[in-house]
Amino acid sequence: MSNETAVFSTDTAQEAVSGSEAPPAYGAPTLEVQLKMLDAGLEAPSYAHPGDAGADLRAREDVHLAPGERKLVPTGVSLALPDGFVALIHPRSGLATKHGLTIVNAPGTVDAGYRGEISVTLLNTDQNHAIDLKRGDRIAQMVIQRVEYARFVAVDQLSDSVRGTGGFGSTGGFNAPKA
C-alpha cells in the first residue's frame, strides 16, 4: 500500500450507514474509517476472523524487551476516526498469556481528533525472559467504539445507590473474610 490515504469501504458498510433494511452480514464492516499507512511495507490493520472486535496492529520496527522493560513501539498506522468514535488499543491475549507482554496504559485511547501515528507502550512483565518482536509482528489489537459525550452537572449531593461510596475491595474478593 502506498503512503496515500485509503478509505476502507464495502457495499455492506455503506448500506448499514445509509439505513438499508437488510442487516449487515456477520462480521461485515459497519463503519468507514480513513486509514493512512505510514510504512508501505506493513500490513494494514485487519480482523483475523469475522466478528472479531479487535483489528490487529503490527510493530513498525524490531523490538527487544528485557524482563520488566517497556518501550513505545510505532505501528505505521494513522487514522481519521469519525466524530463520536474512539479507538481503544488492547493487549493481545496470546502474547499476554504466553510471554507476559502487555500494554502499560491498557486500553490506550486514540481520540477522533488525533491524526498522528498510533504507537503502543509495550511492557514485558516476565521476570526472567526477554521478548523479541520482529517488524510486522502483531503486537496489539484496536477496538473502535462509539463515545458518549457527557455534560457534567454540578450538584450538592449525588443520588443514592445500592453500592454507595464502597470502592476498592468493598465487595470482598480473593480470600475475603467470612462474616
Buried (B, 14 or more C-beta within 10 A) or exposed (E): EEEEEEEBEBEBBEBBBEEEEEEBEEEBBBBBBBBBBBBEEBBBBEBEEEEEEBBBBBBBBEBEBEEEEBBEBBBBBBBBBEEEBBBBBBBBEEBBEEBBBBBEEBBBEBEBEBEEBBBBBBBBBBEEEEBEBEBBBBBBBBBBEEEEEEEEEEEEEEEEEEEEEEEEEEEEEEEEEEE
